[in-house]
Amino acid sequence: MTDETAAQAPKGGSGPDGADRAADREWSLRELAEAYAYPDGPEPWLRANMVSTLDGAAQHDGRSQPLSGAADMRIFGVLRALADVVVVGAETVRREGYRPARAREEFAGARAAAGQGPAPAIAVVTAGLDLDFSLPLFTSPLVPTLVLTGAGAPRDRVAAAEAAGAEVVVAGDGTGVDPGRITGVLAGRGLRRQLTEGGPRLLGPLIGADALDEMCLTLSPTLTAGDAQRIAGGPRVAVPQRFELAALLEEEGFLFGRYRRRRA
């Protein structure tokens, strides 16, 4: 993630608020933050931020980073800066080398005004707690990392997480997490503005539980072939869920779509 203060606007099409633009320009961090602002209200709002190749792959050699670009990482940073909590699966933590979310000076005032801490908490969803609790994600975050697991999780691993400084949060009655309980459990801790960065093994169950309110999807102008996962795995839903396009940006061939769930 870079510290650049603007994202290049699309060459034609619509800006962050859907308004037409006639010429190239740069969007400031403030404009991007306004474009991706969470809805007002007391209810939790879960958005996903994922990247996909033109041929549908969410990863290359098990990681999403090779599919990304500079503008994608800037928007990644803005989405994190707006969130109360970032929800991520244990496999993604291991593969992507997750670190604690950092404070960003550009958003310090806005976060303070919204009653948020200096950076979002990271919430790791895991059944077996098969994680390296000596990593900075657990030992030195600005705000304690949350470990979401089931009531029947291995007690020794729960103790190891707590000894490292993580907060273990029960979000399931068995050994695993109930995806339908994640948003409510986090909202109960005051974490209403929720962002998930996957991976596919987490996003699929969240979709299946009808928990997702918004999808921020980066379409990467790349082809990988192979058998990499799509952005969401797991069982298919009985009826496809319909989302509406809220905004579309473009830079250097990357498309940044923002879709909101169409509710009846």
Secondary structure by P-SEA (a helix, b strand, c coil): cccccbbbbcccccccccccccbbbbbcaaaaaaaaccccccbbbbbbbbcccccccccccccccccccaaaaaaaaaaaaaccbbbbcaaaaaaaccccbbbbccaaaaaaaaccccbbbbbbbbcccccccccccccccccbbbbbbcccccaaaaaaaaaabbbbbbccccccccccaaaaaaaaacccbbbbcccaaaaaaaaaacccccccccccccccccccccccccccccbbbbbbbccccccccbbbbbbbbbcc
